[in-house]
Amino acid sequence: MLPKFEFGDEVRIIRNVRNDGTYPGMPIGELLIRRGSTGFVVNVGTFLQDQLIYSVNFLDQNKIVGFREEELIAISEQWIPSKFESREKVRSKVTLAVRGEVRASPGSDGEILKVLRDEAGGVQYQVIFYDHVLQVPESVLEAVYVYDDKETGDAATQ
């Protein structure tokens, strides 16, 4: 298990990272670092002896945050921004069909499994709708916003 990045390497974060409870002084779930942000590797360690964890210093935000290798790319690698990231909830804006069989109707909720930034025609996504995984362009998806009702503690989507 050799590290891809070393001390001093500039890296880019490829997905939004929220506080999972390990970052002090911020509420759980609060956005720590936005995808596309860049920082410098200041340490390489391990988690559970099978995952490399990179401590990355974001000088402009005065934060040091840990990342898994798959959450980082070298600053020299091409970065194509995307509207959504893996594990985000989305909704279909159109009917999605395979060989004439409807797999998702307008308004169907799904979840991003993978972001494909190198596709001809722009960013595409592998999205699971019900029990079907479809590869779709960004233009056919919209965000599903999840919010918490501070008074009742209930979570809801819109």
TORPA-4810 file (N, C-alpha, C, O; in nm, 3 decimals):
<nodes>
NODE_1_0.086_-0.117_0.000_0.000_0.000_0.000_0.090_0.123_0.000_0.127_0.175_0.105_M
NODE_2_0.125_0.168_-0.120_0.211_0.285_-0.133_0.125_0.409_-0.158_0.028_0.402_-0.234_L
NODE_3_0.158_0.520_-0.096_0.078_0.641_-0.114_0.096_0.700_-0.254_0.205_0.699_-0.310_P
NODE_4_-0.012_0.749_-0.309_-0.011_0.816_-0.438_0.043_0.958_-0.424_0.106_1.010_-0.516_K
NODE_5_0.020_1.021_-0.308_0.061_1.159_-0.283_0.159_1.162_-0.168_0.158_1.076_-0.080_F
NODE_6_0.246_1.263_-0.169_0.348_1.278_-0.065_0.338_1.416_-0.001_0.267_1.504_-0.050_E
NODE_7_0.409_1.434_0.108_0.415_1.561_0.178_0.448_1.673_0.079_0.543_1.663_0.002_F
NODE_8_0.368_1.780_0.083_0.391_1.895_-0.002_0.319_1.893_-0.135_0.312_1.996_-0.202_G
NODE_9_0.264_1.778_-0.176_0.191_1.771_-0.303_0.063_1.854_-0.295_-0.008_1.850_-0.194_D
NODE_10_0.035_1.928_-0.401_-0.091_2.002_-0.408_-0.196_1.908_-0.469_-0.172_1.844_-0.571_E
NODE_11_-0.311_1.901_-0.404_-0.418_1.811_-0.446_-0.550_1.886_-0.455_-0.567_1.994_-0.397_V
NODE_12_-0.644_1.825_-0.529_-0.779_1.880_-0.541_-0.878_1.780_-0.482_-0.862_1.659_-0.501_R
NODE_13_-0.977_1.830_-0.413_-1.081_1.746_-0.352_-1.190_1.726_-0.458_-1.235_1.823_-0.520_I
NODE_14_-1.233_1.602_-0.480_-1.327_1.576_-0.589_-1.471_1.554_-0.541_-1.560_1.527_-0.622_I
NODE_15_-1.496_1.566_-0.411_-1.635_1.560_-0.364_-1.648_1.647_-0.240_-1.551_1.671_-0.169_R
NODE_16_-1.770_1.695_-0.215_-1.794_1.772_-0.094_-1.770_1.684_0.027_-1.805_1.566_0.027_N
NODE_17_-1.711_1.743_0.131_-1.683_1.667_0.253_-1.749_1.740_0.370_-1.728_1.859_0.391_V
NODE_18_-1.829_1.665_0.444_-1.900_1.719_0.561_-1.839_1.661_0.689_-1.776_1.555_0.687_R
NODE_19_-1.860_1.732_0.797_-1.808_1.686_0.925_-1.881_1.560_0.969_-2.003_1.560_0.986_N
NODE_20_-1.806_1.453_0.988_-1.864_1.326_1.035_-1.854_1.314_1.187_-1.880_1.208_1.244_D
NODE_21_-1.815_1.423_1.250_-1.800_1.422_1.396_-1.655_1.420_1.440_-1.626_1.432_1.558_G
NODE_22_-1.565_1.406_1.344_-1.422_1.399_1.379_-1.352_1.534_1.367_-1.236_1.546_1.405_T
NODE_23_-1.421_1.634_1.316_-1.360_1.767_1.305_-1.414_1.853_1.419_-1.534_1.881_1.424_Y
NODE_24_-1.327_1.897_1.510_-1.374_1.969_1.628_-1.424_2.110_1.597_-1.376_2.176_1.505_P
NODE_25_-1.520_2.154_1.676_-1.567_2.292_1.668_-1.670_2.319_1.560_-1.708_2.434_1.541_G
NODE_26_-1.715_2.216_1.490_-1.817_2.233_1.387_-1.924_2.126_1.405_-1.893_2.014_1.444_M
NODE_27_-2.050_2.161_1.379_-2.157_2.062_1.393_-2.142_1.946_1.294_-2.090_1.963_1.184_P
NODE_28_-2.188_1.830_1.334_-2.191_1.714_1.245_-2.280_1.747_1.126_-2.389_1.802_1.141_I
NODE_29_-2.233_1.711_1.008_-2.308_1.735_0.885_-2.276_1.866_0.816_-2.314_1.886_0.701_G
NODE_30_-2.207_1.956_0.884_-2.172_2.085_0.822_-2.063_2.066_0.717_-1.971_1.986_0.735_E
NODE_31_-2.075_2.140_0.607_-1.979_2.132_0.499_-1.842_2.179_0.547_-1.828_2.290_0.598_L
NODE_32_-1.742_2.091_0.531_-1.604_2.126_0.568_-1.529_2.183_0.449_-1.470_2.291_0.456_L
NODE_33_-1.531_2.109_0.339_-1.455_2.146_0.220_-1.541_2.119_0.097_-1.597_2.011_0.081_I
NODE_34_-1.551_2.219_0.009_-1.629_2.205_-0.113_-1.545_2.139_-0.223_-1.426_2.167_-0.236_R
NODE_35_-1.609_2.052_-0.302_-1.541_1.986_-0.413_-1.477_2.091_-0.503_-1.532_2.199_-0.525_R
NODE_36_-1.359_2.057_-0.553_-1.284_2.149_-0.637_-1.181_2.230_-0.560_-1.093_2.291_-0.620_G
NODE_37_-1.192_2.233_-0.426_-1.095_2.306_-0.344_-0.958_2.240_-0.353_-0.947_2.119_-0.374_S
NODE_38_-0.854_2.322_-0.336_-0.718_2.268_-0.341_-0.645_2.295_-0.211_-0.669_2.395_-0.142_T
NODE_39_-0.554_2.204_-0.178_-0.473_2.217_-0.058_-0.345_2.137_-0.074_-0.317_2.081_-0.180_G
NODE_40_-0.266_2.132_0.034_-0.136_2.066_0.031_-0.133_1.952_0.131_-0.177_1.968_0.245_F
NODE_41_-0.079_1.837_0.089_-0.065_1.721_0.178_0.038_1.755_0.285_0.150_1.796_0.255_V
NODE_42_-0.002_1.736_0.412_0.091_1.762_0.522_0.124_1.635_0.601_0.215_1.635_0.684_V
NODE_43_0.049_1.526_0.575_0.076_1.401_0.645_0.004_1.287_0.573_-0.101_1.307_0.511_N
NODE_44_0.063_1.168_0.580_0.000_1.048_0.527_-0.002_0.944_0.638_0.102_0.911_0.695_V
NODE_45_-0.121_0.894_0.668_-0.135_0.793_0.773_-0.226_0.682_0.726_-0.260_0.674_0.608_G
NODE_46_-0.265_0.595_0.818_-0.355_0.485_0.784_-0.474_0.483_0.878_-0.468_0.535_0.990_T
NODE_47_-0.580_0.421_0.831_-0.700_0.399_0.911_-0.734_0.252_0.900_-0.746_0.199_0.790_F
NODE_48_-0.750_0.186_1.013_-0.780_0.043_1.018_-0.680_-0.041_0.940_-0.713_-0.149_0.892_L
NODE_49_-0.561_0.007_0.927_-0.448_-0.060_0.863_-0.470_-0.097_0.717_-0.389_-0.170_0.659_Q
NODE_50_-0.580_-0.047_0.656_-0.600_-0.080_0.515_-0.641_0.038_0.429_-0.666_0.023_0.310_D
NODE_51_-0.648_0.157_0.489_-0.683_0.276_0.412_-0.581_0.386_0.438_-0.549_0.416_0.553_Q
NODE_52_-0.532_0.444_0.331_-0.444_0.559_0.347_-0.529_0.684_0.370_-0.630_0.705_0.302_L
NODE_53_-0.488_0.765_0.467_-0.555_0.891_0.497_-0.454_1.003_0.479_-0.346_1.001_0.537_I
NODE_54_-0.492_1.101_0.399_-0.406_1.216_0.372_-0.459_1.336_0.449_-0.575_1.374_0.433_Y
NODE_55_-0.376_1.395_0.531_-0.411_1.522_0.595_-0.375_1.632_0.497_-0.261_1.643_0.453_S
NODE_56_-0.476_1.712_0.463_-0.457_1.817_0.363_-0.483_1.952_0.428_-0.585_1.973_0.494_V
NODE_57_-0.388_2.045_0.407_-0.397_2.179_0.463_-0.455_2.273_0.358_-0.400_2.288_0.249_N
NODE_58_-0.567_2.336_0.392_-0.629_2.437_0.307_-0.592_2.572_0.365_-0.658_2.623_0.456_F
NODE_59_-0.486_2.630_0.312_-0.431_2.753_0.367_-0.532_2.867_0.368_-0.539_2.942_0.465_L
NODE_60_-0.610_2.880_0.261_-0.705_2.991_0.252_-0.823_2.976_0.349_-0.891_3.074_0.379_D
NODE_61_-0.847_2.854_0.398_-0.957_2.830_0.491_-0.908_2.800_0.633_-0.988_2.784_0.726_Q
NODE_62_-0.776_2.794_0.649_-0.714_2.764_0.778_-0.770_2.634_0.839_-0.807_2.629_0.956_N
NODE_63_-0.776_2.528_0.754_-0.827_2.398_0.797_-0.733_2.288_0.751_-0.675_2.296_0.643_K
NODE_64_-0.718_2.187_0.835_-0.650_2.063_0.797_-0.753_1.952_0.812_-0.808_1.931_0.921_I
NODE_65_-0.778_1.880_0.703_-0.883_1.779_0.699_-0.826_1.651_0.640_-0.741_1.657_0.550_V
NODE_66_-0.871_1.535_0.689_-0.827_1.406_0.639_-0.913_1.356_0.525_-1.036_1.371_0.527_G
NODE_67_-0.848_1.294_0.425_-0.917_1.242_0.307_-0.864_1.104_0.271_-0.747_1.074_0.292_F
NODE_68_-0.952_1.021_0.215_-0.910_0.896_0.155_-0.856_0.925_0.016_-0.889_1.027_-0.045_R
NODE_69_-0.772_0.837_-0.034_-0.707_0.859_-0.162_-0.807_0.881_-0.276_-0.782_0.963_-0.364_E
NODE_70_-0.918_0.809_-0.275_-1.014_0.821_-0.385_-1.088_0.955_-0.384_-1.162_0.985_-0.478_E
NODE_71_-1.071_1.034_-0.280_-1.134_1.166_-0.273_-1.043_1.277_-0.327_-1.081_1.394_-0.327_E
NODE_72_-0.924_1.240_-0.372_-0.824_1.338_-0.414_-0.775_1.310_-0.556_-0.772_1.195_-0.601_L
NODE_73_-0.737_1.417_-0.626_-0.665_1.404_-0.751_-0.547_1.501_-0.746_-0.550_1.599_-0.672_I
NODE_74_-0.446_1.473_-0.825_-0.331_1.563_-0.834_-0.376_1.694_-0.898_-0.466_1.695_-0.983_A
NODE_75_-0.314_1.802_-0.858_-0.350_1.933_-0.912_-0.327_1.938_-1.063_-0.391_2.017_-1.132_I
NODE_76_-0.239_1.855_-1.114_-0.210_1.853_-1.258_-0.316_1.778_-1.338_-0.323_1.793_-1.460_S
NODE_77_-0.400_1.697_-1.270_-0.505_1.623_-1.341_-0.619_1.716_-1.379_-0.650_1.813_-1.309_E
NODE_78_-0.682_1.685_-1.492_-0.793_1.767_-1.539_-0.908_1.759_-1.439_-0.943_1.651_-1.391_Q
NODE_79_-0.966_1.873_-1.410_-1.081_1.880_-1.319_-1.199_1.935_-1.397_-1.195_2.048_-1.445_W
NODE_80_-1.303_1.857_-1.407_-1.427_1.900_-1.471_-1.533_1.907_-1.363_-1.575_1.804_-1.310_I
NODE_81_-1.578_2.027_-1.329_-1.678_2.039_-1.222_-1.808_1.970_-1.260_-1.843_1.961_-1.378_P
NODE_82_-1.879_1.922_-1.161_-2.008_1.858_-1.182_-2.110_1.919_-1.087_-2.076_1.972_-0.982_S
NODE_83_-2.235_1.909_-1.126_-2.344_1.962_-1.043_-2.370_1.873_-0.922_-2.407_1.921_-0.815_K
NODE_84_-2.351_1.742_-0.939_-2.378_1.645_-0.833_-2.255_1.561_-0.804_-2.162_1.556_-0.884_F
NODE_85_-2.254_1.495_-0.690_-2.146_1.405_-0.652_-2.206_1.272_-0.606_-2.327_1.262_-0.584_E
NODE_86_-2.121_1.171_-0.591_-2.170_1.040_-0.549_-2.242_1.050_-0.416_-2.206_1.130_-0.329_S
NODE_87_-2.343_0.968_-0.403_-2.430_0.956_-0.285_-2.531_1.069_-0.271_-2.609_1.069_-0.176_R
NODE_88_-2.531_1.166_-0.364_-2.632_1.272_-0.356_-2.764_1.220_-0.410_-2.768_1.139_-0.502_E
NODE_89_-2.873_1.269_-0.352_-3.008_1.235_-0.397_-3.044_1.327_-0.513_-3.019_1.448_-0.508_K
NODE_90_-3.102_1.268_-0.616_-3.143_1.343_-0.734_-3.283_1.300_-0.776_-3.337_1.200_-0.727_V
NODE_91_-3.340_1.377_-0.868_-3.473_1.346_-0.920_-3.467_1.359_-1.072_-3.404_1.450_-1.125_R
NODE_92_-3.533_1.267_-1.141_-3.538_1.272_-1.287_-3.633_1.381_-1.332_-3.744_1.395_-1.279_S
NODE_93_-3.589_1.460_-1.432_-3.674_1.564_-1.489_-3.751_1.513_-1.610_-3.845_1.578_-1.657_K
NODE_94_-3.713_1.397_-1.660_-3.773_1.341_-1.782_-3.797_1.191_-1.763_-3.752_1.131_-1.666_V
NODE_95_-3.870_1.133_-1.857_-3.886_0.987_-1.859_-3.757_0.924_-1.908_-3.701_0.966_-2.010_T
NODE_96_-3.709_0.824_-1.835_-3.587_0.752_-1.873_-3.627_0.609_-1.909_-3.691_0.540_-1.830_L
NODE_97_-3.588_0.567_-2.029_-3.627_0.435_-2.077_-3.508_0.365_-2.139_-3.414_0.428_-2.188_A
NODE_98_-3.513_0.231_-2.136_-3.413_0.147_-2.202_-3.489_0.056_-2.297_-3.575_-0.022_-2.255_V
NODE_99_-3.457_0.065_-2.426_-3.525_-0.013_-2.531_-3.678_-0.003_-2.519_-3.749_-0.103_-2.533_R
NODE_100_-3.726_0.118_-2.491_-3.869_0.142_-2.484_-3.932_0.112_-2.348_-4.049_0.145_-2.327_G
NODE_101_-3.858_0.050_-2.258_-3.913_0.018_-2.126_-3.878_0.129_-2.027_-3.761_0.158_-2.002_E
NODE_102_-3.983_0.192_-1.972_-3.963_0.303_-1.879_-3.899_0.251_-1.750_-3.949_0.159_-1.686_V
NODE_103_-3.787_0.313_-1.715_-3.714_0.276_-1.592_-3.730_0.381_-1.484_-3.718_0.350_-1.365_R
NODE_104_-3.756_0.506_-1.525_-3.778_0.614_-1.428_-3.866_0.720_-1.493_-3.838_0.766_-1.604_A
NODE_105_-3.971_0.759_-1.424_-4.062_0.862_-1.473_-4.017_0.998_-1.421_-3.937_1.006_-1.328_S
NODE_106_-4.067_1.105_-1.482_-4.034_1.238_-1.428_-4.074_1.243_-1.280_-4.184_1.202_-1.243_P
NODE_107_-3.985_1.295_-1.197_-4.011_1.302_-1.052_-3.960_1.183_-0.974_-3.968_1.181_-0.851_G
NODE_108_-3.907_1.081_-1.045_-3.853_0.964_-0.976_-3.725_1.001_-0.903_-3.636_1.065_-0.959_S
NODE_109_-3.715_0.959_-0.777_-3.595_0.986_-0.697_-3.491_0.878_-0.720_-3.524_0.761_-0.736_D
NODE_110_-3.365_0.920_-0.720_-3.254_0.828_-0.736_-3.136_0.874_-0.653_-3.142_0.975_-0.583_G
NODE_111_-3.028_0.798_-0.663_-2.905_0.832_-0.591_-2.787_0.814_-0.685_-2.776_0.714_-0.755_E
NODE_112_-2.698_0.915_-0.684_-2.578_0.910_-0.768_-2.485_0.802_-0.715_-2.448_0.803_-0.597_I
NODE_113_-2.448_0.708_-0.801_-2.351_0.605_-0.765_-2.211_0.645_-0.808_-2.114_0.620_-0.737_L
NODE_114_-2.201_0.707_-0.927_-2.069_0.741_-0.981_-2.081_0.861_-1.073_-2.178_0.875_-1.147_K
NODE_115_-1.980_0.947_-1.068_-1.971_1.063_-1.156_-1.873_1.029_-1.268_-1.761_0.985_-1.242_V
NODE_116_-1.916_1.049_-1.392_-1.833_1.020_-1.509_-1.802_1.152_-1.578_-1.883_1.203_-1.655_L
NODE_117_-1.685_1.206_-1.550_-1.649_1.338_-1.601_-1.587_1.334_-1.740_-1.578_1.438_-1.805_R
NODE_118_-1.544_1.219_-1.787_-1.471_1.210_-1.913_-1.557_1.164_-2.031_-1.504_1.119_-2.132_D
NODE_119_-1.686_1.173_-2.019_-1.775_1.126_-2.125_-1.789_1.231_-2.234_-1.787_1.352_-2.207_E
NODE_120_-1.802_1.185_-2.358_-1.828_1.277_-2.469_-1.963_1.345_-2.442_-2.059_1.279_-2.403_A
NODE_121_-1.968_1.472_-2.464_-2.094_1.544_-2.441_-2.108_1.598_-2.301_-2.210_1.658_-2.269_G
NODE_122_-2.009_1.577_-2.216_-2.014_1.635_-2.082_-2.030_1.534_-1.972_-2.024_1.413_-1.994_G
NODE_123_-2.051_1.586_-1.852_-2.061_1.503_-1.732_-2.185_1.414_-1.739_-2.294_1.459_-1.775_V
NODE_124_-2.166_1.287_-1.705_-2.277_1.193_-1.693_-2.268_1.125_-1.557_-2.166_1.134_-1.488_Q
NODE_125_-2.375_1.057_-1.521_-2.383_0.994_-1.389_-2.439_0.853_-1.402_-2.525_0.826_-1.486_Y
NODE_126_-2.391_0.765_-1.315_-2.457_0.637_-1.295_-2.548_0.659_-1.175_-2.502_0.690_-1.065_Q
NODE_127_-2.678_0.641_-1.199_-2.779_0.671_-1.097_-2.864_0.547_-1.075_-2.903_0.480_-1.170_V
NODE_128_-2.892_0.518_-0.949_-2.984_0.407_-0.921_-3.124_0.465_-0.896_-3.144_0.546_-0.805_I
NODE_129_-3.218_0.420_-0.978_-3.360_0.452_-0.964_-3.429_0.320_-0.933_-3.425_0.228_-1.015_F
NODE_130_-3.491_0.309_-0.818_-3.551_0.183_-0.774_-3.445_0.074_-0.777_-3.350_0.079_-0.698_Y
NODE_131_-3.459_-0.023_-0.866_-3.357_-0.129_-0.874_-3.284_-0.126_-1.008_-3.223_-0.225_-1.048_D
NODE_132_-3.290_-0.011_-1.078_-3.225_0.004_-1.208_-3.113_0.107_-1.200_-3.131_0.217_-1.149_H
NODE_133_-2.996_0.069_-1.251_-2.885_0.164_-1.261_-2.881_0.214_-1.405_-2.871_0.136_-1.499_V
NODE_134_-2.889_0.346_-1.420_-2.888_0.408_-1.551_-2.774_0.508_-1.561_-2.738_0.573_-1.463_L
NODE_135_-2.716_0.521_-1.679_-2.617_0.624_-1.704_-2.688_0.737_-1.777_-2.741_0.718_-1.886_Q
NODE_136_-2.688_0.856_-1.715_-2.766_0.967_-1.767_-2.684_1.095_-1.767_-2.593_1.111_-1.686_V
NODE_137_-2.716_1.189_-1.860_-2.646_1.318_-1.860_-2.697_1.408_-1.748_-2.808_1.390_-1.697_P
NODE_138_-2.615_1.503_-1.711_-2.648_1.596_-1.603_-2.778_1.671_-1.628_-2.852_1.703_-1.535_E
NODE_139_-2.806_1.700_-1.755_-2.922_1.783_-1.790_-3.057_1.721_-1.754_-3.156_1.793_-1.746_S
NODE_140_-3.064_1.590_-1.732_-3.192_1.526_-1.702_-3.217_1.511_-1.552_-3.317_1.452_-1.512_V
NODE_141_-3.127_1.564_-1.469_-3.139_1.549_-1.324_-3.155_1.683_-1.255_-3.107_1.786_-1.302_L
NODE_142_-3.225_1.679_-1.142_-3.233_1.795_-1.055_-3.208_1.749_-0.912_-3.224_1.631_-0.880_E
NODE_143_-3.168_1.840_-0.829_-3.135_1.808_-0.690_-3.261_1.777_-0.609_-3.367_1.834_-0.633_A
NODE_144_-3.246_1.687_-0.514_-3.348_1.663_-0.413_-3.293_1.724_-0.286_-3.194_1.676_-0.232_V
NODE_145_-3.356_1.827_-0.238_-3.307_1.896_-0.121_-3.360_1.831_0.005_-3.481_1.808_0.018_Y
NODE_146_-3.269_1.800_0.097_-3.306_1.743_0.225_-3.283_1.851_0.329_-3.178_1.914_0.333_V
NODE_147_-3.382_1.872_0.413_-3.368_1.972_0.518_-3.420_1.915_0.650_-3.501_1.823_0.652_Y
NODE_148_-3.373_1.973_0.757_-3.417_1.932_0.890_-3.505_2.041_0.948_-3.471_2.159_0.942_D
NODE_149_-3.618_2.002_1.005_-3.703_2.094_1.075_-3.645_2.113_1.215_-3.649_2.020_1.296_D
NODE_150_-3.592_2.229_1.244_-3.524_2.255_1.370_-3.618_2.238_1.490_-3.574_2.200_1.599_K
NODE_151_-3.747_2.267_1.472_-3.842_2.257_1.584_-3.879_2.114_1.617_-3.886_2.077_1.735_E
NODE_152_-3.903_2.033_1.513_-3.949_1.897_1.539_-3.839_1.793_1.531_-3.852_1.682_1.583_T
NODE_153_-3.727_1.830_1.464_-3.619_1.734_1.445_-3.645_1.639_1.330_-3.565_1.548_1.305_G
NODE_154_-3.757_1.659_1.257_-3.791_1.572_1.144_-3.710_1.611_1.021_-3.680_1.728_0.999_D
NODE_155_-3.676_1.511_0.942_-3.611_1.535_0.814_-3.715_1.521_0.705_-3.805_1.438_0.714_A
NODE_156_-3.702_1.603_0.601_-3.796_1.594_0.490_-3.723_1.626_0.361_-3.614_1.683_0.362_A
NODE_157_-3.785_1.587_0.249_-3.728_1.619_0.118_-3.827_1.704_0.043_-3.947_1.703_0.070_T
NODE_158_-3.774_1.778_-0.054_-3.863_1.855_-0.143_-3.810_1.849_-0.283_-3.869_1.907_-0.374_Q
</nodes>
